[in-house]
Amino acid sequence: MNDKSGFEIRPEQRQSWLSIALVWAGGMICVPCLMVGGVLSGGGLSIAEIIASIFIGYGLICAYMIFIGMAACDTGLPVSVMAEGALGRQGARFIISLLLAIACIGWFGIQSATCGEAFANMLGDMLGFEVTPLIKAISSIVWGVIMLVTACAGFKGLKWLNYLAVPLLVIVCLYGLIAGIVQNNGGEAIVNYSPAVSSGMVYGISMVVASFALGGVISGDYCRYAKNRGDVVKSSIVGVIPAGLFMLLTGALLSIVTGQYDVSIILGTVGVPLLGLIALVLATWTTNVTNAYSGGLALSNLLGFDESKFKITTGIAGAIGTLLAAVGLLAVFTNFLNLMSALIPPLAGVIIADYWIVNHGKKDRFIRRKGWYAPGMIAFIIGALVACITGGTFAAFPALSFLNLPFFVGPINGIVVSLVVYWIVAKLMPSKAVAEAQSEAA
């Protein structure tokens, strides 16, 4: 393996599995997860179906994020660099790094705008002033900068933010749920909840997977700090599944009881708007710094920098996202960002196939290939198309709606197809693979 990428993790940089798990928990404990829970109950799923969908959906995500994370732990590389093994240096740099950078920057902007506008609205209600578009823009910029500073602090900044925020967010969500139940006779509503028509388990699983599909792929950016493979497994399962179950089930129950899934709104209606404001800010903050951090790493690789420049590229990524949030252009890019989220998961399939199937999970066999590596590029393109076609992505684009053929869970379909295609094509092109491997090793 080439160890001169400038991205590897030094032994003293390794972190405890609990630190990494708290980063995942901080990413899960957010308003969008409450919204997904509300969507599940709104889709007519019973509470048992909701719980099963959460376990299966996050179980599927944990399965592929663990394999990605263990490979990153072995190599010490972020996902955008580790992809060079399956796609070649140019393929990883100009396709994957670009896609990851666009997706992470865009979602950073969306979260900054959501936080900034909600903060301005709630502060206006509390202090009694009119909230103008200018005030919303200023609020979005301020919170975007605050989140960006934390992201530029690197993994340690994320770790300490989550140490403080995650327990508080859990308490706030529990308080909001209990307050909603007490003030709305919610116990009876939950006991009597029996939807007449269910959208089905596949719908539920698809919604759960979609809520964290991108996070599962970029898991390597954080799991590379783990001390060993076992810590990757523990941090992924403990960080994702309990927090995801808690947040989605809370969102579903809040939706059943109050018709709202946003805990900040519920806390405002029960007389504690300040607590709701704190919950909103912290929930967005802990989720959004991961977008800026991963976006910065991807941008570093795209521009040909090593990790010593990651603060600069993270700053650029966050600044672009914050600017988009302030000028209100993000609504235009929503469908495009959803497309990015569908295109990126098949990357997990080619990385897993290259590291775990072709190279048998051995670090000394991992090669960062030069140029464009055909097996990986073919597998990624086919997997991405399958993910879009079966995941409903093209339904948002009228000219491509004829390609909408829903089947199971689009991102998972894309991962499986890209994995299988990579394995087959790599076996059919062994001489080329060996030649490129020897060239890179030399």
Residue pairs with C-beta under 8 A, 6 or more apart in sequence:
1 75
1 363
1 364
1 365
1 366
1 367
1 368
2 367
2 368
2 440
2 441
5 77
5 81
5 306
5 368
6 305
6 306
6 307
6 308
7 76
7 77
7 78
7 81
7 297
7 301
7 306
7 307
8 75
8 76
8 77
9 76
9 224
9 225
13 155
13 225
14 225
14 226
14 227
15 155
15 159
15 225
15 226
15 227
16 227
16 231
17 226
17 227
17 230
17 231
17 232
17 234
17 235
17 238
18 235
18 238
19 159
19 225
20 222
20 223
20 225
20 226
20 231
20 232
20 235
20 239
21 234
21 235
21 236
21 238
21 239
22 159
22 162
22 163
22 166
22 239
23 155
23 158
23 159
23 162
23 222
23 239
23 290
24 215
24 219
24 222
24 235
24 236
24 239
24 240
24 243
25 162
25 166
25 239
25 240
25 242
25 243
26 158
26 161
26 162
26 165
26 166
26 169
26 286
26 287
26 290
27 212
27 215
27 286
27 287
27 290
28 212
28 239
28 240
28 243
28 244
28 247
29 165
29 166
29 169
29 170
29 173
29 243
29 246
29 247
29 283
29 286
29 287
30 247
30 283
30 284
30 286
30 287
31 114
31 262
31 263
31 264
31 280
31 283
31 284
32 211
32 287
33 211
33 244
33 247
33 248
33 251
34 173
34 247
34 248
34 250
34 251
34 254
34 261
34 262
34 263
35 251
35 261
35 262
36 207
36 208
36 210
36 211
36 248
36 251
37 50
37 247
37 248
37 249
37 250
37 251
37 252
37 253
37 254
37 255
37 261
38 251
38 252
38 254
38 255
38 260
38 261
39 207
40 50
40 53
40 204
40 207
40 208
40 248
40 251
40 252
41 50
41 193
41 195
41 251
41 252
41 253
41 255
41 256
42 255
43 198
43 199
43 203
43 204
43 207
44 195
44 196
44 197
44 198
44 199
45 53
45 195
45 198
45 199
45 200
45 201
45 203
45 204
46 193
46 194
46 195
46 198
47 190
47 193
47 252
49 198
49 201
49 204
50 204
50 248
50 249
50 252
51 245
51 249
52 201
52 204
53 201
53 204
53 205
53 207
53 208
54 204
54 208
54 244
54 245
54 248
54 249
55 241
55 245
56 201
56 205
56 208
57 204
57 205
57 206
57 207
57 208
57 209
57 211
57 409
58 208
58 212
58 240
58 241
58 244
58 245
59 241
60 205
60 209
60 409
60 412
61 209
61 212
61 213
61 215
61 216
61 240
62 216
62 236
62 237
62 240
62 241
64 216
64 217
64 345
64 348
64 349
64 352
64 415
65 215
65 216
65 217
65 219
65 223
65 236
65 240
65 348
66 232
66 233
66 236
66 237
67 348
67 352
67 355
67 356
68 79
68 216
68 217
68 219
68 220
68 223
68 348
68 351
68 352
69 219
69 220
69 222
69 223
69 224
69 226
69 232
69 235
69 236
70 223
70 229
70 232
70 233
70 361
71 82
71 220
71 351
71 352
71 355
71 356
71 361
71 366
72 78
72 79
72 82
72 219
72 220
72 221
72 223
72 224
73 223
73 224
73 226
73 227
73 228
73 229
73 231
73 232
74 229
74 361
74 363
74 366
75 82
75 224
75 363
75 366
76 224
77 220
77 224
78 220
78 221
78 224
78 294
78 297
78 298
78 301
78 307
79 96
79 100
79 217
79 218
79 219
79 220
79 221
79 294
79 347
79 351
80 92
80 93
80 96
80 97
80 100
80 297
80 298
80 300
80 301
80 302
81 92
81 301
81 368
82 220
82 351
82 355
83 91
83 92
83 96
83 97
83 347
83 350
83 351
83 376
84 91
84 92
84 93
84 368
84 369
85 351
85 354
85 355
85 359
85 366
85 367
85 368
85 369
86 92
86 350
86 351
86 353
86 354
86 355
86 373
86 375
86 376
86 379
86 380
86 422
87 95
87 96
87 350
87 369
87 372
87 373
87 376
87 377
87 380
88 369
88 370
88 371
88 372
88 373
88 376
88 377
88 436
89 368
89 369
89 370
89 371
90 370
90 371
90 372
91 371
91 372
91 373
91 376
91 377
91 380
92 301
93 301
93 302
93 304
94 302
95 377
95 380
96 298
96 344
96 347
97 298
97 299
97 301
97 302
98 298
98 302
99 340
99 343
99 344
100 218
100 294
100 295
100 298
100 344
101 295
101 298
101 299
101 302
101 317
102 337
102 340
103 214
103 295
103 337
103 340
103 341
103 344
104 218
104 291
104 292
104 294
104 295
104 298
104 317
105 291
105 295
105 299
105 317
105 318
105 320
105 321
105 324
106 321
106 324
106 330
106 333
106 336
106 337
106 340
107 214
107 288
107 291
107 321
107 337
108 144
108 147
108 288
108 291
108 292
108 295
108 317
108 318
108 321
108 322
109 144
109 320
109 321
109 322
109 323
109 324
109 325
109 330
110 325
110 330
110 334
110 337
111 147
111 284
111 287
111 288
111 291
112 140
112 143
112 144
112 147
112 284
112 288
112 321
112 322
112 325
113 140
113 324
113 325
113 326
113 328
113 330
114 284
115 140
115 143
115 147
115 280
115 281
115 284
115 285
115 288
116 136
116 137
116 138
116 139
116 140
116 141
116 142
116 143
116 144
116 325
117 136
117 139
117 140
118 264
118 280
119 139
119 143
119 277
119 280
119 281
120 131
120 135
120 136
120 138
120 139
121 131
121 136
122 264
122 268
122 273
122 276
122 277
122 280
123 131
123 139
123 277
124 130
124 131
124 135
125 268
125 273
126 273
126 274
126 277
133 328
137 326
137 327
137 328
138 326
140 322
140 325
140 326
141 322
141 325
141 326
143 281
143 284
143 285
144 318
144 321
144 322
144 325
144 326
145 318
145 322
146 285
147 284
147 285
147 288
147 289
147 292
147 318
148 292
148 314
148 315
148 318
148 319
148 322
150 157
150 158
150 161
150 285
150 289
151 157
151 158
151 288
151 289
151 290
151 291
151 292
151 293
151 296
151 314
151 318
152 292
152 296
152 311
152 314
152 315
152 318
154 293
154 310
154 311
155 222
155 225
155 293
157 289
158 222
158 289
158 290
158 293
161 285
161 286
161 289
162 286
165 282
165 285
165 286
166 243
166 286
168 278
168 282
169 279
169 282
169 283
169 286
170 246
172 263
172 267
172 275
172 276
172 278
172 279
173 246
173 247
173 250
173 263
173 279
174 250
175 267
175 272
175 275
176 250
176 254
176 263
176 266
176 267
176 270
176 276
176 279
177 250
177 253
177 254
177 263
179 266
179 267
179 270
179 272
180 186
180 254
180 257
180 258
180 260
180 266
180 270
181 187
181 190
181 253
181 257
183 270
184 257
184 258
186 253
186 256
186 257
186 258
189 256
189 257
190 253
190 256
190 257
193 256
202 408
202 409
205 409
206 391
206 408
206 409
206 410
208 244
208 248
209 409
209 411
209 412
210 341
210 391
210 411
211 244
211 248
212 240
212 244
213 341
213 344
213 345
213 411
214 340
214 341
214 344
214 345
215 290
216 345
216 348
217 344
217 345
217 347
217 348
218 290
218 294
219 236
221 293
221 294
221 297
222 290
223 232
223 235
223 236
226 232
226 235
250 263
251 261
254 260
254 261
254 263
254 266
255 261
258 266
258 269
260 266
260 269
262 280
263 276
263 279
263 280
264 276
264 277
264 279
264 280
265 276
266 276
267 273
267 275
267 276
267 279
268 276
291 321
292 314
292 317
292 318
292 321
293 314
295 314
295 317
295 318
295 321
296 310
296 311
296 313
296 314
296 315
296 316
296 317
296 318
297 307
297 310
297 313
297 314
298 317
299 313
299 314
299 316
299 317
300 306
300 307
300 309
300 310
300 313
303 313
305 312
305 313
324 330
324 333
335 396
335 397
338 393
338 396
339 388
339 393
339 396
341 411
342 384
342 387
342 388
342 391
342 393
342 410
342 411
342 414
343 384
343 387
343 388
345 387
345 411
345 412
345 414
345 415
346 379
346 380
346 383
346 384
346 386
346 387
346 411
346 414
346 415
346 417
346 418
347 380
347 418
348 415
348 418
349 379
349 380
349 383
349 414
349 415
349 416
349 417
349 418
349 419
349 420
349 422
350 376
350 379
350 380
350 383
350 418
350 419
350 422
352 415
352 419
353 379
353 418
353 419
353 420
353 422
353 423
353 426
354 366
354 376
354 422
354 426
355 361
355 366
357 419
357 422
357 423
358 422
358 423
358 426
358 433
359 365
359 366
359 367
367 436
367 437
367 440
367 441
368 440
369 436
369 437
369 440
370 436
370 439
370 440
371 436
373 436
374 425
374 429
374 432
375 422
375 425
375 426
375 429
375 433
376 422
378 421
378 422
378 425
379 417
379 418
379 419
379 421
379 422
379 425
380 418
382 417
382 418
382 421
383 414
383 415
383 416
383 417
383 418
383 419
383 421
384 414
384 418
386 410
386 413
386 414
386 417
386 418
387 393
387 410
387 411
387 413
387 414
387 415
387 417
388 394
388 403
388 410
388 414
389 403
389 404
389 405
389 410
390 405
390 406
390 407
390 408
390 410
390 413
390 414
391 406
391 409
391 410
391 411
391 413
391 414
392 404
392 406
392 410
393 404
393 410
394 400
394 401
394 403
394 404
395 401
395 404
407 413
426 433
